[in-house]
Amino acid sequence: MIRRFALLALMLLPAGFAQAQEEGIPLLHSGTDINNVSSLQRGARNFMNYCSGCHSLKYLRYNRMAADLRITEPELAANLIFTSAKPFDTINSSMPADALNWFGKVPPDLSLIARAKGVDYVYSFLKGFYADKTRPWGVNNLYLPSAAMPHVLFERQGLQKPVFKSEPDGRGGTSMVLEGVEPMTPGALKPEEYDQFVRDIANFLDYAAEPIKAKRQSLGVFVILFLLVFFVFAFLLKKEYWKDVH
């Protein structure tokens, strides 16, 4: 029975959490709030300015995003649409067709990344880049080893360097194992400001993965309350029916 519960718990964990645990580096807590419209607006701005050049959100339309995030159509057109797309179009990247030659793989669509990996994974990934001269773009990532993408936010975060620890290798010797990162050169943002910057992006991608999520969660509260009230009446009715049965 205990093994079954343990297996169920592992199945319920986000995929990103499980992957990070396998690598021995726990995910960072994002602290996002899907109901924080200001955070979602900033996240949309950050994503469109720094991510949409390579990554698309093919299941989300500009006008749906604007309506949910309380962005007017003039603001949408002026600040968030950088291509010839119309407000009713889906959010597609402007990446040229030869992206495969540049990165070794086509940058993925991020519509469902928050559901597939978890919001904490997105947040951790954006904070996990570190300098690595062996990689084509000069950086690697704690949570996605050998990541093909460059660190597009390095000017804001600055550069980090890897931190290693010595562990037994099982053959009587020791090996150096990556355990984290530490600051190397400062960026334009203070650490807490960069944390908020990427937290907003993670929050926005959580919204993009399920635009109805905030409404679904608020409706769920009323459904549970209704069921609780209904249970009380059903219990009292059951007692009334069975009070004369011995």
Residue pairs with C-beta under 8 A, 6 or more apart in sequence:
10 18
14 117
14 118
14 120
14 121
15 116
15 117
15 118
15 121
16 27
16 117
16 118
16 120
16 121
16 122
16 124
16 125
16 143
17 27
17 118
17 120
17 121
19 117
19 121
19 143
20 26
20 27
20 121
20 124
20 143
23 142
23 143
23 145
24 177
24 179
25 142
25 143
25 178
25 179
25 180
27 118
27 120
27 121
27 123
27 124
27 143
28 120
28 123
28 124
28 127
29 120
29 123
30 119
30 120
30 122
30 123
30 124
30 199
30 202
30 203
31 199
32 39
32 119
32 123
32 199
32 202
32 203
32 206
33 39
33 203
34 40
34 203
34 206
34 207
34 213
34 214
34 217
35 214
36 203
37 69
37 70
39 199
39 200
39 203
39 204
40 68
40 69
40 200
40 203
40 204
40 207
41 69
41 70
41 71
42 197
42 200
42 204
43 200
43 201
43 202
43 203
43 204
43 205
43 207
44 65
44 69
44 71
44 80
44 204
45 79
45 80
46 197
46 200
46 201
46 204
47 57
47 201
47 204
47 205
48 79
48 80
48 82
50 152
50 153
50 201
51 110
51 152
51 201
52 82
52 91
52 93
52 94
53 82
53 93
53 94
53 95
54 93
54 95
54 99
54 107
54 149
55 93
55 107
55 108
55 109
55 110
56 90
56 91
56 92
56 93
56 109
56 110
56 111
57 90
57 91
57 109
57 110
57 111
57 208
58 90
58 91
58 92
58 109
58 111
59 90
59 111
59 112
59 208
60 90
60 91
60 111
60 208
60 211
61 87
61 88
61 89
61 90
61 91
62 76
62 80
62 81
62 85
62 86
62 87
62 88
62 89
62 90
62 91
63 73
63 76
63 87
63 88
64 211
65 71
65 76
65 80
65 91
65 208
65 211
66 72
66 73
66 75
66 76
66 80
66 87
68 207
68 211
69 207
71 80
73 87
76 87
77 87
81 87
82 94
83 92
83 94
85 91
85 92
93 107
95 106
95 107
99 106
99 107
100 106
103 148
103 149
104 136
104 148
105 148
107 149
110 205
110 208
111 208
111 209
112 209
113 122
113 205
113 209
114 122
114 202
114 205
114 206
114 208
114 209
115 209
115 210
119 202
119 203
119 205
119 206
120 202
121 143
122 201
122 202
122 205
122 206
123 198
123 199
123 202
124 142
124 143
125 141
125 143
125 144
126 153
126 198
126 201
126 202
127 157
127 194
127 195
127 198
128 141
128 142
128 143
128 144
128 181
129 139
129 140
129 141
129 142
129 151
129 153
129 154
129 157
129 160
130 139
130 140
130 141
130 142
130 159
130 160
130 161
130 162
130 181
131 138
131 139
131 159
131 160
131 161
131 162
131 184
132 138
132 139
132 140
132 162
134 140
135 146
135 147
136 148
137 148
137 149
137 150
137 151
138 150
139 147
139 150
139 151
139 154
139 159
140 146
140 147
140 162
141 147
142 178
142 180
142 181
151 157
151 159
153 194
153 197
153 198
154 187
155 187
155 188
156 187
156 188
156 189
156 194
156 197
157 187
157 189
157 194
158 183
158 184
158 185
158 186
158 187
159 184
159 185
159 187
160 181
160 182
160 183
160 184
161 181
161 182
161 183
161 184
162 178
162 180
162 181
163 178
163 179
163 180
163 181
163 182
164 176
164 177
164 178
164 179
165 176
165 177
165 179
166 174
166 175
166 176
166 177
167 174
167 175
167 176
167 177
168 174
168 175
169 175
183 191
187 194
189 197
206 213
207 213
207 214
210 216
